[in-house]
Amino acid sequence: MTDASARNISLEEMDRHAHLHPNSLVRDMTNGTVTPRIMHGGHGVFVADDKGRRFLDGFGGLYCVNIGYGRTEVADAIYEQAKQLAYYHCYANNTSAPVARLADRVVAMAPGTMSKVYFGLGGSDGNETCIKIAWHYQAVRGKTEKIKIISRDRAYHGSGIISGGLTGLPSYHTPFMLPVGPILRTGAAHHYWGAEPGESETDFSVRRARELDDLITREGADTVCAMIAEPVMGSGGIMPPPEGYWPAIQAVLKKHDVLLIVDEVVCGFGRLGTLFGCQYYGIDPDLVTIAKGLTSAYVPMSGSLVSQHVYDVMLHGSDTHGLFAHGFTYSGHPVSAAAAHAALDIVEQENLVDNARTVGAYLQKRMHETFDDHPMVGEVRGVGLLAALEFVADKAKKQRFEPAQKIGPKLAAACLEEGLIARAMAHGDILGYAPPLVITEPEVDELVARTQRGVDKVATSLGYL
Ligand SMILES: Cc1ncc(COP(=O)(O)O)c(C=O)c1O
């Protein structure tokens, strides 16, 4: 007998009483305006709740279930590894077979000149590790003042203390006294809202690079350690960079001897139709964070990848600073590593990177065909299997809705009624899409059709149609 049945309370009530949910409005659960949805199972791009309702998961969980739901190969790998060796730590030069093999595999797959990987648990801690390695690198070089980290408005790098501060969304800061630490902010790479009237994408990129140059010069290059950035800005609204952005930004960073930490938590392992976002945009990173697609979220795992030249400096650190005193109990967890191998086997055997490219191109085409002329849609954007629709009150005047109208959440709720999970993004009225990389063209048609029905319902209620 379960606790719930013994006490004669439902799972919903148990959850409501005892579970503090991430990224949720606290009072919703207590005052009963929201009932927790209990997810029960999944297969491919579909998930089902315990009431038997089936949803097309247009956001792959939190853009992480890249191989789709219900892959028993991964479950089997987890089971076998848990039986063989469920846990041993990686402190003090210990390791295990799946971890050693995964390090070798991931470094070989990685973009740029990556030489080592440190394993963690999720994107937030993966980014915090990269920041600490960047600080360590500058300290070993004797550049102890070179500590400031540049991040962008609307960036998302997690919700830890440093990673939450690096996130450029005010709601992640205000109640938590963030940001703390030496964090600088520069403009988002989003042409639609950021460009001056008539400014081309290329000119906008040049301006963003000039602003970065000015910022570093103003602060003093000898005080700036690194810049952290996602290849495509994700949770801030899914915004592919404008033409020419990455070459211009990298030139500025190189000129000032500032490291580039590329947050590949979303783009890594195929989402854009290339293995990493770095390859799509020609980015040459010094450090790289990976998570989500590494295990396709079957169990938690992240990686902080270190390039050869950064590692060469860390080597000197053994003499000058002693121990690399950074680690988590679960760094290099053998069960996570076994899951990662099984998930990456599927990515390779089923050519999911190619699928993301071809089906991703189809998704972008269908989104443009369907929504470019929609009276409430200001911008249709995306790359690979990452897409967004941005809704505006006045398309011609580029005017946003009032935040109190909560148009984004209303649209997501309308899509949910149509059996589609699309994500209302944190900033503005945006529906985001990042389906599992196994999605097919007919499933994309279904995703677009369900979106259209949901959006048109809201548009009709507001008098747009
Ligand atoms: C780009 C990026 N970095 C970091 C994170 C944080 O990852 P986690 O939630 O696993 O800590 C996320 C999460 O969505 C992300 O999108």
The ligand as an ORCA input file, in Angstrom:
! r2SCAN-3c Opt
* xyz 0 1
  C      22.028     27.371    -22.255
  C      21.777     26.802    -20.903
  N      22.767     26.774    -20.012
  C      22.603     26.272    -18.780
  C      21.387     25.775    -18.380
  C      21.200     25.255    -16.997
  O      21.117     23.882    -17.001
  P      20.492     23.111    -15.757
  O      19.063     23.496    -15.689
  O      20.729     21.672    -16.116
  O      21.256     23.505    -14.554
  C      20.317     25.756    -19.282
  C      19.006     25.211    -18.907
  O      18.041     25.261    -19.622
  C      20.511     26.303    -20.563
  O      19.506     26.378    -21.441
*
